[in-house]
Amino acid sequence: MGYKISEAIEKYAEQIKNAKKIAMQLPDGLKTKSSEIENEIRKYSNGAEIFVLGGSNFGGCDLRDLEAEKSVADLLLHFGHANFGVQSKIKTIYLEIQSDLNIEKAVQKAAKEIKEQKIGLITTIQHIESLEKAKEILEKNGKQVFTAQPKGKSARAAQLLGCDWSAGSALKDKVDCYLYIGTGNFHPLPLAIDTDKKVYVADPELNQVRELTDFKKKILKQIAIKIEKAKSANKFGILVTTKPGQKREKLAEKIKEQIENNGKTAQILVFDTIDYNVLQNLKLDAYVNTACPRIPLDDIEAFDKPILSPPELEIVLGLRKWEEYRLDHF
């Protein structure tokens, strides 16, 4: 899959021209293209010093704050994500890189295969500019198409984040199903769990249409198993991250109090990026996550002990019923 990198950089030519030191924060998928991206930036810079930041770039929440501020850089280029509302000490530009995949064949397939009439249309920032074409195709096939403004951290209408699917859930009472334009099941899965409606994926990379009910059942079964296993835990580690868009210290303190009020022990563990190898050395029985809400959902198998979201901990402690299960989100 390719991305329209040159177009994104060109939009900010004037700001790049005025910078003396530029820091590039790239997600893993773009780190292999760091040299080409630097060359693109140099086309518009005025001899600026340019460097790549090491470490993660999981989303707009994972903004590098650059402790040394302007002695390190006077412009941060954060690639691949929309503005998450994180405050930065230096001027920051979010470059919303668009995918160059053609979505039309996959959406045409979806229009023919989906039997439902009223469709909620959702996607990620990488395909946001293809939504009008998707809507046009669906409507030509007799579908009613709806989009909504998100109520959480997402920046654009119809945009999903791993931790914010409100652009979809806002349509729950208006639509029969959802159609997600994009690759993978990472972003649309929470919407399938939260709304209990069918969620279809029009995957332009695989040129495939799939529906997530079976995948959702598999994940919910894994969650139920880890919750049951965690009920025998006595020593909990509460995971906190220093990433500025994910830090939830007050929640961690509340969770510690809940655990201790139930006669168990808890430690608050602070990381930048959660390190599974470090956790193995701590000899704990279970973990509770306050960092990225997707960690307990997507990384179950990466942990040697049960990894719980705050609502899942409440089920373990008897403060919530399984029938009241909900996903953690920002």
PAMARNU-998008 format. One line per 4 residues: their letters; for each residue z, x, y of C-alpha. Coordinates in pm, 1 decimal. Layout:
BEGIN
a) Z X Y ~ ...
END
This chain:
BEGIN
mgyk) 0.0 0.0 0.0 ~ -92.7 129.7 342.9 ~ 48.1 58.1 685.3 ~ -96.2 25.6 1033.8
isea) 99.3 320.0 1171.3 ~ -140.4 435.1 1442.7 ~ -150.1 89.3 1602.5 ~ 229.0 67.9 1611.7
ieky) 265.6 409.8 1777.3 ~ -7.7 343.5 2032.3 ~ 182.4 41.1 2166.6 ~ 452.2 274.2 2296.4
aeqi) 231.2 552.2 2434.1 ~ 392.9 546.7 2779.9 ~ 750.1 577.2 2650.3 ~ 646.6 857.1 2414.8
knak) 472.1 1040.1 2699.7 ~ 792.2 1044.0 2907.5 ~ 1020.7 1173.0 2629.6 ~ 1118.3 1538.4 2595.6
kiam) 1290.0 1521.7 2254.5 ~ 1186.0 1259.1 2000.2 ~ 1371.5 1174.1 1678.4 ~ 1180.7 993.3 1402.2
qlpd) 1381.4 774.3 1162.6 ~ 1163.0 688.7 863.7 ~ 1228.4 468.5 558.2 ~ 1175.0 640.9 223.5
glkt) 829.9 485.7 183.2 ~ 710.2 659.8 499.5 ~ 888.6 995.0 462.1 ~ 593.2 1124.1 257.5
ksse) 374.5 1058.0 563.0 ~ 606.0 1231.2 810.1 ~ 352.5 1502.7 903.9 ~ 75.4 1251.5 974.3
iene) 315.2 1033.3 1173.8 ~ 428.5 1331.5 1379.4 ~ 64.7 1416.9 1453.3 ~ 4.0 1059.2 1570.7
irky) 303.5 1080.5 1804.3 ~ 177.9 1412.6 1945.0 ~ -141.9 1240.6 2060.1 ~ 66.8 1059.3 2322.5
snga) 352.6 1303.1 2384.8 ~ 367.6 1551.3 2667.5 ~ 462.6 1849.8 2452.5 ~ 784.9 1685.7 2332.7
eifv) 1000.5 1840.0 2062.4 ~ 969.3 1610.0 1758.5 ~ 1183.1 1606.2 1445.4 ~ 1252.3 1386.7 1142.4
lggs) 1602.1 1254.9 1080.4 ~ 1733.1 1304.2 728.5 ~ 1934.5 1035.7 556.2 ~ 1863.5 671.2 494.1
nfgg) 1672.9 403.8 683.5 ~ 1737.9 85.9 486.7 ~ 1679.9 -156.3 773.4 ~ 1732.1 -225.8 1140.3
cdlr) 2106.1 -225.0 1058.4 ~ 2084.6 141.6 955.9 ~ 2025.0 286.7 1302.7 ~ 2097.1 655.0 1353.3
dlea) 2335.0 678.3 1648.3 ~ 2279.8 1051.2 1713.8 ~ 2632.7 1167.5 1790.9 ~ 2519.5 1445.8 2020.2
eksv) 2314.4 1190.4 2215.6 ~ 2067.1 1340.9 2461.1 ~ 2127.2 1698.9 2353.5 ~ 1957.2 1596.2 2026.9
adll) 1696.8 1347.4 2150.3 ~ 1620.0 1119.1 2442.1 ~ 1403.3 882.7 2235.2 ~ 1461.5 747.6 1885.1
lhfg) 1162.2 599.3 1702.3 ~ 1293.6 373.9 1425.4 ~ 1005.3 292.4 1189.0 ~ 949.7 -10.5 970.0
hanf) 1198.8 -267.7 1095.3 ~ 1255.0 -518.3 1373.8 ~ 1538.1 -495.5 1624.9 ~ 1869.5 -581.7 1456.4
gvqs) 2069.4 -592.9 1778.7 ~ 2251.7 -263.8 1715.7 ~ 2359.7 -79.8 2031.2 ~ 2226.8 276.1 2057.5
kikt) 2343.3 561.4 2278.9 ~ 1985.6 668.3 2347.2 ~ 1660.9 483.5 2414.2 ~ 1543.2 333.5 2085.4
iyle) 1208.7 182.0 1990.6 ~ 1170.6 -25.6 1674.5 ~ 817.1 17.6 1542.2 ~ 735.5 -293.7 1338.2
iqsd) 484.3 -139.6 1099.3 ~ 236.4 -393.6 963.3 ~ 97.7 -376.4 609.6 ~ -278.6 -339.4 578.5
lnie) -287.5 -547.9 258.4 ~ -517.3 -849.7 270.7 ~ -308.6 -1157.6 196.1 ~ -593.7 -1408.1 168.7
kavq) -667.9 -1399.1 -206.9 ~ -301.0 -1433.0 -303.7 ~ -247.8 -1720.2 -59.0 ~ -563.4 -1895.7 -181.4
kaak) -421.8 -1876.4 -535.4 ~ -89.1 -2012.3 -415.3 ~ -255.8 -2302.1 -232.8 ~ -422.0 -2409.1 -558.3
eike) -125.9 -2347.5 -792.2 ~ 156.7 -2497.6 -587.1 ~ 186.2 -2870.3 -652.5 ~ 442.0 -2940.5 -380.8
qkig) 313.6 -3075.0 -51.0 ~ 556.9 -2953.9 216.6 ~ 585.4 -2575.6 219.7 ~ 826.0 -2351.5 412.7
litt) 643.3 -2027.2 495.9 ~ 843.0 -1701.8 504.9 ~ 775.2 -1329.7 499.2 ~ 902.3 -986.7 605.4
iqhi) 819.6 -802.7 925.4 ~ 540.7 -609.3 744.6 ~ 333.1 -927.5 699.6 ~ 447.2 -1129.3 1000.1
esle) 110.2 -1098.9 1175.0 ~ -66.6 -1244.9 869.2 ~ 125.0 -1573.0 877.1 ~ -124.4 -1761.3 1091.9
kake) -400.3 -1684.2 842.2 ~ -172.9 -1793.6 554.9 ~ -90.6 -2118.7 734.7 ~ -459.4 -2183.6 797.4
ilek) -545.6 -2136.4 428.9 ~ -264.5 -2364.7 311.8 ~ -349.5 -2639.3 558.0 ~ -717.3 -2630.4 458.6
ngkq) -592.3 -2702.6 106.5 ~ -402.3 -3010.7 223.3 ~ -54.7 -2861.6 254.6 ~ 195.0 -2924.5 531.2
vfta) 331.7 -2591.2 650.7 ~ 661.4 -2531.5 828.8 ~ 820.7 -2223.5 985.4 ~ 1150.3 -2184.1 1170.3
qpkg) 1331.9 -1950.7 1402.4 ~ 1611.7 -1762.6 1223.0 ~ 1974.2 -1822.5 1318.7 ~ 2105.0 -1481.8 1211.5
ksar) 1992.4 -1121.7 1252.8 ~ 1618.8 -1168.4 1193.3 ~ 1412.6 -1114.6 1506.3 ~ 1100.5 -1325.0 1448.0
aaql) 1011.6 -1677.6 1336.5 ~ 969.3 -1701.6 955.1 ~ 1110.0 -1350.1 906.4 ~ 1342.4 -1276.9 615.0
lgcd) 1588.6 -991.3 592.2 ~ 1777.7 -900.8 277.6 ~ 2094.6 -1017.2 455.0 ~ 1949.1 -1307.7 657.3
wsag) 1730.6 -1582.1 511.5 ~ 1814.0 -1842.7 778.1 ~ 1446.2 -1870.4 878.6 ~ 1401.3 -2032.3 537.9
salk) 1728.5 -2218.3 489.1 ~ 1683.0 -2387.5 829.1 ~ 1391.1 -2575.2 668.7 ~ 1584.4 -2692.1 362.1
dkvd) 1573.6 -3061.6 453.1 ~ 1209.4 -3053.8 565.9 ~ 1027.6 -2884.5 277.7 ~ 968.7 -2931.5 -94.8
cyly) 945.2 -2557.9 -168.0 ~ 895.4 -2217.3 -8.5 ~ 611.7 -1965.9 -14.5 ~ 698.4 -1603.9 48.6
igtg) 416.6 -1371.0 154.8 ~ 495.9 -1019.4 38.6 ~ 568.7 -783.1 -247.8 ~ 870.0 -783.9 -476.8
nfhp) 1148.0 -1040.7 -522.5 ~ 1411.3 -864.4 -308.5 ~ 1378.6 -1074.4 8.8 ~ 1306.8 -1427.6 -121.0
lpla) 1564.9 -1432.8 -405.2 ~ 1864.0 -1527.8 -183.9 ~ 1668.5 -1824.5 -51.9 ~ 1608.5 -1944.9 -409.2
idtd) 1981.9 -1917.8 -482.0 ~ 2100.3 -2062.7 -152.0 ~ 1870.6 -2367.0 -129.7 ~ 1815.6 -2440.7 -500.7
kkvy) 1450.3 -2511.9 -420.8 ~ 1149.9 -2348.3 -582.3 ~ 1042.3 -2026.5 -414.3 ~ 690.5 -1900.9 -481.0
vadp) 575.6 -1545.5 -409.9 ~ 218.0 -1475.9 -300.7 ~ 202.7 -1103.5 -375.1 ~ -94.7 -939.2 -199.1
elnq) -42.5 -608.3 -378.5 ~ -63.3 -754.1 -729.7 ~ -286.3 -1044.3 -617.0 ~ -41.8 -1266.2 -802.4
vrel) 154.3 -1588.2 -755.4 ~ 492.6 -1625.1 -926.0 ~ 788.3 -1862.0 -903.4 ~ 1146.3 -1732.1 -901.1
tdfk) 1347.5 -1988.7 -1102.7 ~ 1371.7 -1778.0 -1420.5 ~ 1446.4 -1462.7 -1223.1 ~ 1718.7 -1647.3 -1030.2
kkil) 1880.1 -1767.7 -1355.9 ~ 1882.4 -1411.4 -1489.6 ~ 2054.8 -1279.1 -1176.6 ~ 2312.4 -1561.1 -1167.6
kqia) 2397.2 -1488.4 -1531.7 ~ 2458.5 -1121.6 -1444.4 ~ 2679.9 -1227.2 -1153.1 ~ 2883.9 -1463.9 -1373.8
ikie) 2938.5 -1186.2 -1630.7 ~ 3061.9 -932.6 -1373.9 ~ 3295.3 -1190.4 -1213.7 ~ 3450.2 -1264.4 -1553.8
kaks) 3489.6 -892.2 -1621.3 ~ 3653.8 -835.7 -1281.5 ~ 3925.7 -1093.0 -1352.3 ~ 4110.7 -830.6 -1558.7
ankf) 4093.5 -568.2 -1280.2 ~ 4415.7 -450.8 -1113.7 ~ 4294.2 -162.1 -891.5 ~ 4020.6 -244.3 -639.1
gilv) 3817.5 -25.1 -406.7 ~ 3691.5 -193.8 -89.2 ~ 3364.3 -39.2 26.7 ~ 3307.3 5.4 400.6
ttkp) 3009.0 174.4 563.0 ~ 2985.4 346.2 900.4 ~ 2624.8 226.0 946.5 ~ 2647.6 50.0 1284.9
gqkr) 2477.8 -273.2 1178.8 ~ 2677.4 -307.1 855.4 ~ 3031.3 -201.3 948.3 ~ 3279.1 -483.6 875.0
ekla) 3623.2 -324.8 903.6 ~ 3812.3 -646.9 980.5 ~ 3665.1 -811.9 671.8 ~ 3777.5 -513.5 462.7
ekik) 4132.8 -549.8 596.0 ~ 4132.2 -922.3 516.7 ~ 4009.6 -852.1 163.0 ~ 4281.0 -589.5 109.9
eqie) 4543.1 -845.8 208.2 ~ 4393.8 -1106.9 -28.8 ~ 4401.7 -863.2 -320.0 ~ 4757.3 -746.2 -252.5
nngk) 4879.7 -1104.7 -210.8 ~ 4760.7 -1158.2 -568.9 ~ 4977.0 -876.1 -702.4 ~ 4696.8 -619.3 -732.5
taqi) 4630.6 -291.9 -546.5 ~ 4344.9 -204.0 -314.6 ~ 4208.9 98.0 -128.4 ~ 3958.8 92.7 158.5
lvfd) 3682.3 349.2 94.1 ~ 3458.3 457.6 383.0 ~ 3105.6 595.7 336.1 ~ 2783.6 626.0 532.2
tidy) 2571.4 555.5 224.4 ~ 2772.0 435.4 -76.9 ~ 2788.7 723.0 -326.7 ~ 2823.4 597.6 -684.6
nvlq) 2916.6 946.4 -812.3 ~ 3216.9 961.9 -578.5 ~ 3331.6 617.7 -690.0 ~ 3335.9 727.2 -1054.6
nlkl) 3601.9 988.1 -968.6 ~ 3842.5 733.8 -817.1 ~ 3942.6 560.8 -1142.9 ~ 3932.9 208.1 -1004.6
dayv) 3878.1 -113.9 -1201.7 ~ 3640.3 -292.3 -963.0 ~ 3481.6 -265.8 -618.2 ~ 3444.1 -515.5 -333.6
ntac) 3154.1 -455.2 -97.6 ~ 3161.1 -512.4 279.3 ~ 2853.0 -295.4 349.5 ~ 2496.7 -425.9 300.7
prip) 2533.8 -769.9 134.6 ~ 2249.9 -684.5 -103.2 ~ 2442.9 -409.6 -283.8 ~ 2636.2 -639.8 -524.9
lddi) 2319.0 -841.3 -588.1 ~ 2062.6 -567.1 -640.2 ~ 2266.9 -268.5 -757.4 ~ 2482.1 -428.5 -1029.0
eafd) 2363.7 -184.7 -1294.6 ~ 2415.0 122.1 -1071.9 ~ 2794.1 80.4 -1074.7 ~ 3017.4 174.7 -1365.7
kpil) 3258.9 -109.0 -1276.6 ~ 3207.6 -463.3 -1142.7 ~ 3083.5 -464.0 -781.2 ~ 3174.9 -787.7 -603.7
sppe) 3076.7 -956.6 -279.6 ~ 3362.8 -1112.8 -76.6 ~ 3282.5 -1467.2 -204.5 ~ 3271.7 -1333.4 -561.9
leiv) 3616.0 -1175.4 -513.2 ~ 3745.2 -1517.0 -405.7 ~ 3626.8 -1658.0 -739.6 ~ 3801.5 -1372.8 -923.6
lglr) 4126.0 -1443.2 -734.9 ~ 4103.3 -1819.4 -787.9 ~ 4043.0 -1892.9 -418.9 ~ 3695.7 -2037.8 -481.2
kwee) 3530.2 -2216.5 -774.8 ~ 3209.6 -2092.4 -939.4 ~ 3049.2 -2423.8 -836.6 ~ 3115.8 -2319.2 -475.1
yrld) 2942.3 -1985.0 -517.9 ~ 2747.1 -1859.7 -217.4 ~ 2586.3 -1532.7 -125.5 ~ 2737.2 -1291.9 124.1
hf) 2525.9 -1251.9 437.9 ~ 2544.5 -1138.4 800.1
END
